[in-house]
Amino acid sequence: MKLVVNGQEHVVDAPVGTSLASVLRERIGLTGTKIACNEGHCGACTVMIDGVPVLSCITLAHTVEGDVTTIEGLRDHPLVNAFVQADAVQCGFCTPGQVVSAAALVAANPEPSEEDIRHAMAGNICRCGTYPKIEEAILHWRD
Amino acid sequence: MARLIRTEKEVEGNFEEIWLVVEEDPLEQWPAGPLDVVGRPAVRKDALERVRGEARYTADIRLPGMLHAAVLRSPYAHARVKTIDLAPALELPGVRAAIGPGDAPGLEAEAGYAGAAVAAVAAETFGQARAALEAIRVDWEELEVVVDPEQAVERGLVHGEPERYERGDFDRAVAEADVVVEGTYRTQVVLHNSMETHQSVCEWVGDRLDVYTSTQYVWGVRSEVAGELGMPADKVRVVCEYMGGGFGSKNSAGEYTFAAAALSRATGRPVRCALTRREENVAAGNRNATIQRLTAAARSDGTIVALGGEFVNALGWGGWSASTEGPLKMLYACDNVRTTRHTAKINTPPMKAFRAPGFVEGTFGLECIIDELAAKLDVDPLELRRKNYASSNDGTPFSSKNLTQCYELAQKHWDRRHDVRARSDATWKRGVGMASQIWYGGGGPPSYAWTRVGSDGRITVVTAMQDIGTGTRTAMAQIAAEELGVPLDRVEVTLGDTARGPYATLSAGSSTTPSIGPAVRAAAADARRQIIEIAAQRYDLEERVLEIRDARIVSADGNLSVALEEFLEILGSAQILGKGARGPNPTGMSVLTFGVHVVEAAVDVETGEVRVERVAAIHDVGRIVNPLGAESQVEGGIIQGIGHTLSEQRLLDEETGRVLTTSLDAYRMPTIADVPEIVCEFVDEPDAHLTNLGSKGLGEPPIVPIAAAIANAIRDATGADVHELPVTREEMLRALREAAKKERRGSPAAV
C-alpha cells in the first residue's frame, strides 16, 4: 500500500485489517500519534486525512486515499507554542491528538468561539484535565 | 552530616514508624512570595517534546527484536485452575513462549476476580499473542462469588480486623446534644484510566534486567522486581522518562512487568507487555467503593460535640484499606469521636491508591453531613465550619495551617449565593455549596539530588525521580535556578532512571515537590558554595562578600561583576558537582494540607441533570513553586472530581462479578464540554517548620472536597440530600422525590 504522510510517500507492507494508527506507529515509526483506547473512544490517535480529523485507531490503513497529517507534520504549527505557553499539557499522552484536532478546527474556523472549541474538542479525552488550558491555547493560537 | 532518627513515615495517609538516616538541612527558608524564579509562572521544561509527540513514553519504546506479550485472564470472579495446557498456544504462528500460574509473580492459579492474570504468551506481534491465548486450555473449578461488601463483612470475608478509633465519650455526647443528624453515604468504584495503560518492556542484558515501565516509582519497581526475582537490586535498572498518567495506580511493578521479565528470560529477546484499554478498566486498580454510616451531633449554638462513623471499604480481592475516617477525625475540633472501619474482601478487581485514597470518599460523607447539620441548626455552613475550627490535630500542633485564610478568601465566592439562587427558574434550580479539604502532602526523607555545573555556566539537576505529568521536572529546575541565581533556561533536569541518579521518592501522595524539592535546593546550594569558593580564590576576595545574581558573580561593593559562564571558563572540562539530601520533617507536628471549594451548580428538577457552573478553589499547600503548574493541578483535580461526582461509575454484573464498563464509551470521564468556570487561589504562605522550601504537595488536595461541595450546592439549589456517588439522574430524581416527601410531611397542609 502507498500512504502519503506529512507530504512524504511511504510504501508499506501490512496485512489487510491493520489500523492506520498501527501503520503509522509500527511500520513508519511515527510514534507521536498515541494509541490510548484503540477503539475510537478517546481521540488520542487523531490524525488528519485531507485536513479532516479522523480516529486513526479505527481507520483501516488500506482504505486511506487522502494525504495523512500527523503531529509530526504539525511540529511548527503555531498551536504547538500556544499549547506550551498555556500549560495545556500535563502527562502529555493525549496532547498530540489534541493538537491535531485543534489544527483541524482552526484551519476550518480561524477564530473559534469557546462554544466552537468545546464542540470540536469534545472527542479528545484528557484524564489529567488540561481542558481549561486547551481552550485558552486554542483561543489564543495566533498570539 | 548523616544522622539516624526514629520517625513516622507517611505515604498516602498510611503511617509506619521506621529508622531513618537523614541529613541535616541547614539552609534557611527563602522569604515568602514570588522570588526571581520560584513563585513565578513557568512553562514546562518538557512541554515542547510532549506537545510535539517527541517525548518517548514506555508505549513508544521499540527495542530490536522486541516481542509482544498478551495476558490470559480469568473469566470467573472466583475460580481455581485445576489444569492448564499451554502447549497448543506454542504451536501457533509467531508464538515464542508461554508461561502459566507460578511462572511469574502475579500469574496465579486462584483467581479472586474476573480479570485476574493466569498465563501469558509472547509472540512476534501482539495480534499473534492475543490469538494464542484462545488456544490455552484451562480446566477451571468455579468457586463461590461474593460481591456484596456488607454480606462479606457479616460473613467474615475481610482484609484484617476492623480498624477502631475513639476519643472522648461519643455515646454520652450524642445523648446530651441538642441536634443529631444521621445519614448513610455511598461512594462508587472509580477507575484511574490513565491515558497510557499499564505497561513494561523488559530486556535481559547479561545478568542485568532493564525495565522500561510506566510508573510513579522507579525505585519501588526496582526493589520489587529484584526482591521477587532474587537479584541484587543494582542488577535491575528501571527507566521511566515520560509517563502517561498514573493517579496512584502505578506505584508498583504489576503482573505485566513480571510477565515481560519472565518471557524475556525465556526467549532471550526484549518483551513488551501492555494492558489494553479493556484490561485497564478491569485489572489496573481502582478507587474502592465505600459505605459510610455517619452521625454528627451539636449543641444549639453550633458547637459540634460528637462525630461518628461506621465505614465499610469494599476493597475487592486486593489492595489496602485507606483511611476513609481520616477527615472525620481531623477536620474539626470535636472532643468525642468514634469510628470503625471494616474492609470487605470481595471477588472484584483489587483496589489501588487513587488520588487521596480514603479522604476523597470520607470527605464526601463528612462534608455532606456537616451541611445537613448546618441546615438543621439553621446556621450558615461557612460559619459552622469556622466555629468548629481545629487548632491542633487532637493535641498535636500543625506545622502550619491557614484554613482560616482559605475561608476568608472563599467569602467573596460564598457571598454570590443569593445572586446564584436568584438565577433559578421553574426547571433549573441553582445553588451554592462548599466543602473543606484536609489531606497529607508533606512528603519526607529520604530523597537525594545532584547538581552538575559546566564551564558554560549551565546546570543539570540529576535525580532519579519521575515526572508523571504534574510538572515536577519544571519545579525542580526552578528551585535549582533560584538557589544558583540563574534564569530557568540555564537548568536541565535528568530524571527517571535508577542507573542515572540518586534515590528519589515516589510520585504519589502529593510528595514529589515537598520531598525532592528541598534536596534539589540543597544540591544547588552545594554547587553555589563551591563556585563562590573558587571565585574567592580567583579574585582574592572573601567568600562572604560574593554572591551569584542574574547569572553573574558579584561582590558586595559592586567592584566585581562577571558573567557566570565567563568566570567558569577556567573549569575547562572540569565540573562542579553538588549533592543534596532531603532533611527530616519537624518532630511532634502534623504536616497537612488544607483548602476549601465553593461550587455553583444547577439542577434540572425535571430530568435530574446536574451541571457544575463554577468552582472556586482556595488551597493552602505552603509555598507555591510554579503558580502556572499549580493552577493546572487544581483544574485537573477538580475536573477529575467532577467525573466521579456526576458520571464515572464502574458497573458490575452482580451475578458473575464481571465488569460491564470496560470501554471509555461505557465509563464516562469528563470532556472539555463538561468543564465549569474554575477560579484558583492560593494562600501561598511557606510552612515555616517544613524543610528549606516550606512547600507541601498539591497533586491530591483539589480532588478531595469537590464531590461534597457539589452535593452541598445541589442541596442549596433544591433542598434534596444526595447521599450517593455518582449523582446520576436516577440518584438526583430519587433525592428530589425524597425531599418532596419530607416537605409534604413537614407542611401543615399535608397533615
Interface residues (C-beta under 8 A of the other chain):
Chain A: R25 G29 T31 G32 T33 K34 I35 A36 C37 N38 E39 H41 C42 A44 T70 I71 E72 R75 V80 F83 V84 Q85 D87 A88 V89 Q90 C91 G92 F93 C94 T95 P96 V99 I117 R118 H119 M121 A122 G123 N124 I125 C126 R127 C128 G129 T130 Y131 P132 K133 I134 E135
Chain B: V43 R44 D46 A47 L48 R50 V51 R52 G53 E54 A55 R56 Y57 A59 D60 R62 H192 N193 S194 M195 E196 T197 Y242 M243 G244 G245 F247 T276 R277 I468 G469 T470 G471 L628 G629 E631 S632 E635 G636 G637 I638 I639 Q640 S663 L664 D665 M669 P670 T671 I672 A673 V675 I678
